[in-house]
Amino acid sequence: MSASYLSIQGLIKTYPPATGKGKPVVVVDGFDLEVEEGEFVTLIGHSGCGKSTVLMILAGLSDATEGQIALAGNELRGPGLDRGIVFQSPCLLPWMTAFENVMLSVDQSKTDWPKAKRRDHAEKYLSLVGLSDALHKKPAELSQGMRQRVGIARAFALTPKLLLLDEPFGMLDSLTRIELQQVLLELWTQERMTAVMVTHDIDEAIFMADRVVMMTNGPRAKIGDILTVPFERPRVRHELLENTEFYALREHLVGFLEDMHHPQPASPVSV
C-alpha cells in the first residue's frame, strides 16, 4: 500500500443489471489516486461518470466491488467518524436546533470530553460559519444557505481525517454559493484537513482545489487527467479572475469535458 495519506488503488464499482437480466454495469473501472495529507482535491466530470459513487465509497456508504482504499495507513471499511461528509442537502434533523444537530456528531465523536467542552466545541464551529445568532433555530427557520452552514459546521466539528464534499453548493443561488465557498475555504485553511470534493462547476473546481481530477464518461469511468492548480493560498477571488493563468486552466478543463461528450448524430444537410 502507498505511503500517501489517502490511497485509492484499482477501485471498481459494478452494479447488477436493473431487471435481473443482462450484463452487470461497471460504473467505475480502475480508479487510482494518491492524495497527500492536507491536500484539497476536486473531482469533476459529466453526470453519470461516477464522481459521487467514488465519494460514497470513500465515505463507507457504498462498497467497492474491487480495489483498496487506505487512510492514514489504515484500510477503510464501512463508515467511520474519521470522515466528515457534507452533502448537497445538509440532511438536518428537523426537530433539532442548529446547535443540537452539530452536538449530535460531537457527542458521538468526542465521548471522552466533558459536556462543557463538547458544547464549546459545537458553538465554536457554528460561530466560524457565521451562525452565532442562529444556534437555537430549527432548520425550518433557516434559509437553504444557513442550513448548509450547519452541515459544514457539523462535518468540521468531527475534526475528521478526511473531509468529503458532495456538491455542497449545488442547490444554492450563485451569490450564496460564492459566499459559502469562501466560508468553507477559510475554515479549511484553519484546519487544513485532507479534502475530496465533487463538483460540476469548473470555476469552483479550480478556486477550491490544489488538484482537479477529471473523470472520463461512464460507464467504466476512470481518471482521464489531473490538473495541478498553482495558485498560492489564501486565494482572493477577484485576483484569480484577473490572472490569465486562471483562464488557461479553465480552458484546459473545458477542453477535456468537451472531448468527453458523446458524439452527436450529424444533422441532415439541407439542399
C-alpha positions in Angstrom: 0.0 0.0 0.0 1.2 3.5 -0.9 2.6 5.9 1.8 0.2 8.6 0.6 -2.2 9.8 3.3 -5.2 8.7 1.2 -4.5 5.9 -1.3 -7.1 4.6 -3.8 -5.9 1.7 -5.8 -7.7 -0.3 -8.5 -11.2 0.9 -7.4 -14.0 -0.8 -9.4 -17.7 -0.4 -8.7 -20.2 -2.8 -10.5 -24.0 -2.8 -10.2 -26.1 -5.8 -11.2 -28.5 -5.3 -14.1 -31.6 -3.4 -13.2 -34.0 -6.1 -14.4 -32.1 -9.1 -13.2 -31.1 -9.9 -16.8 -28.3 -8.8 -19.0 -24.8 -7.8 -18.0 -23.7 -6.0 -14.8 -23.0 -2.3 -15.2 -19.4 -1.3 -14.4 -19.7 2.3 -13.3 -16.1 2.9 -12.2 -13.3 0.8 -13.6 -9.8 1.2 -12.3 -9.8 4.5 -10.3 -6.3 5.1 -8.9 -5.5 8.3 -6.9 -2.9 9.3 -4.2 -3.7 12.3 -2.0 -1.3 13.9 0.4 -2.2 14.9 3.9 -3.8 18.4 3.9 -4.4 18.4 0.2 -7.7 19.6 -1.3 -8.8 17.7 -4.4 -11.8 18.2 -6.5 -13.4 15.6 -8.8 -15.1 16.9 -12.0 -16.8 15.2 -14.9 -20.1 14.8 -16.8 -23.2 13.5 -15.0 -23.1 9.7 -14.6 -19.3 9.4 -14.6 -19.1 8.0 -11.1 -17.9 11.1 -9.1 -20.4 10.7 -6.3 -20.0 6.9 -6.5 -16.3 7.3 -5.6 -17.2 9.7 -2.8 -19.8 7.4 -1.3 -17.3 4.5 -1.4 -14.8 6.7 0.4 -17.5 7.6 3.0 -18.2 3.9 3.5 -21.8 4.3 2.4 -21.2 2.1 -0.6 -19.0 -0.9 -1.0 -16.3 -1.2 -3.7 -16.5 -4.2 -5.9 -12.8 -4.4 -6.2 -9.8 -2.2 -5.0 -8.1 -1.0 -1.9 -8.5 2.3 0.0 -6.3 3.4 2.9 -6.5 6.5 5.0 -3.5 7.4 7.2 -2.1 3.9 6.7 -5.4 2.1 7.7 -7.6 0.3 5.3 -11.1 1.8 5.0 -14.0 -0.5 5.5 -17.5 0.9 6.1 -18.4 4.3 7.6 -16.5 5.9 10.4 -16.0 9.1 12.5 -12.7 9.6 10.8 -14.6 11.0 7.8 -16.8 14.1 7.8 -19.4 14.4 5.0 -21.2 17.5 3.6 -24.0 16.5 1.1 -25.7 18.7 -1.4 -28.6 18.8 1.1 -27.4 19.0 4.7 -29.9 16.4 6.0 -30.5 18.1 9.3 -32.9 16.6 11.8 -35.9 18.9 11.7 -36.9 18.7 15.3 -33.4 19.7 16.5 -31.9 23.2 16.5 -28.7 24.1 14.6 -26.7 23.6 17.8 -28.3 20.3 18.6 -27.6 19.0 15.1 -23.9 19.8 15.5 -23.9 18.4 19.1 -25.2 15.1 17.8 -22.0 14.5 15.9 -19.8 16.0 18.6 -21.3 13.7 21.3 -20.6 10.7 19.1 -17.0 11.6 18.2 -15.8 13.2 21.4 -17.1 10.8 24.0 -14.1 11.3 26.3 -14.6 15.0 26.6 -16.7 16.6 29.4 -20.0 18.0 28.3 -19.0 21.7 28.7 -16.0 21.2 26.3 -18.3 19.4 23.8 -20.7 22.3 23.9 -18.0 24.9 23.4 -16.6 22.9 20.5 -20.0 22.8 18.7 -20.6 26.5 19.4 -17.1 27.3 18.0 -17.8 25.8 14.6 -21.2 27.3 14.3 -19.6 30.6 15.1 -16.9 30.1 12.5 -19.5 29.5 9.8 -21.4 32.7 10.9 -24.3 31.2 12.8 -23.6 32.6 16.3 -27.1 34.3 16.3 -28.9 31.2 15.0 -27.7 28.5 17.4 -31.2 27.7 18.7 -33.1 27.9 15.4 -34.5 24.8 13.8 -33.9 24.0 10.1 -37.4 25.3 9.1 -36.4 28.7 10.4 -33.1 28.8 8.4 -32.5 29.6 4.7 -31.0 27.0 2.5 -27.6 28.6 2.7 -27.8 28.7 6.6 -28.8 25.1 6.7 -25.7 24.3 4.6 -23.6 26.3 7.0 -24.9 24.0 9.8 -23.9 21.0 7.6 -20.4 22.4 7.1 -20.0 23.1 10.9 -21.2 19.6 11.7 -18.6 18.0 9.4 -15.7 20.1 10.7 -16.7 19.6 14.3 -15.9 15.9 13.9 -12.3 17.0 13.3 -12.1 14.2 10.8 -9.0 12.9 9.0 -10.9 13.2 5.7 -13.5 15.7 4.6 -15.8 14.6 1.8 -18.0 17.1 0.0 -20.6 16.0 -2.5 -21.6 19.1 -4.5 -22.2 21.0 -1.2 -23.2 24.2 -3.0 -25.2 22.7 -5.9 -28.6 23.8 -4.5 -27.7 27.3 -3.7 -28.1 30.5 -5.8 -24.9 31.9 -7.3 -24.3 34.7 -4.7 -24.8 32.3 -1.7 -22.6 29.7 -3.4 -19.7 32.2 -3.7 -20.2 33.2 -0.1 -20.1 29.7 1.2 -17.1 28.7 -0.9 -15.2 31.4 0.9 -16.6 30.3 4.3 -15.5 26.7 3.6 -12.1 27.7 2.3 -11.4 29.9 5.4 -12.4 27.1 7.7 -10.4 24.5 5.8 -7.4 26.8 5.8 -7.5 26.9 9.6 -8.0 23.1 10.0 -6.0 22.0 6.9 -7.6 18.6 6.8 -7.5 16.4 3.7 -10.5 17.1 1.5 -12.1 15.5 -1.6 -14.9 17.4 -3.2 -17.3 16.6 -6.1 -18.4 19.5 -8.2 -19.9 20.2 -11.7 -18.6 23.8 -11.5 -15.4 24.4 -13.4 -14.5 27.7 -11.7 -15.3 26.2 -8.3 -13.1 23.2 -9.0 -10.1 25.5 -9.7 -10.8 28.0 -7.0 -11.1 25.4 -4.2 -8.5 22.8 -5.1 -4.8 22.0 -5.1 -5.5 19.5 -7.9 -8.5 18.9 -10.1 -9.2 15.3 -11.0 -11.1 14.8 -14.3 -13.1 11.7 -14.8 -13.9 10.1 -18.2 -17.5 9.4 -19.0 -19.3 6.3 -17.6 -19.8 3.5 -17.7 -16.3 2.2 -16.9 -15.2 5.7 -15.8 -11.7 6.3 -14.6 -9.3 9.3 -14.2 -8.7 10.9 -17.5 -6.4 13.7 -16.4 -5.2 15.6 -13.3 -4.6 19.3 -13.3 -2.4 20.9 -10.7 -3.6 24.3 -9.5 -0.5 26.6 -9.0 -2.1 29.5 -7.1 -0.9 30.2 -3.6 -3.3 30.2 -0.6 -5.1 32.1 0.7 -6.8 32.8 -2.6 -8.6 36.0 -3.4 -11.4 35.5 -6.0 -11.0 38.8 -7.8 -7.3 38.4 -8.1 -7.7 34.9 -9.7 -10.2 36.3 -12.1 -7.6 38.9 -13.2 -5.0 36.2 -13.7 -4.5 34.9 -17.2 -3.3 31.6 -15.9 -6.7 31.0 -14.3 -8.3 31.2 -17.8 -5.7 28.8 -19.2 -6.6 26.3 -16.5 -10.2 26.8 -17.2 -9.8 26.3 -20.9 -7.9 23.0 -20.2 -10.9 21.7 -18.1 -13.5 22.9 -20.6 -11.5 21.2 -23.4 -11.4 17.9 -21.5 -15.1 18.0 -20.8 -15.9 18.8 -24.4 -13.8 15.9 -25.6 -15.8 13.6 -23.2 -19.1 14.5 -24.9 -20.7 11.5 -26.6 -20.7 12.0 -30.4 -23.9 13.6 -31.6 -25.6 12.3 -34.8 -25.0 14.6 -37.7 -27.8 17.0 -38.7 -29.5 16.4 -42.0 -28.0 18.5 -44.8 -30.4 20.9 -46.4 -30.3 21.1 -50.2 
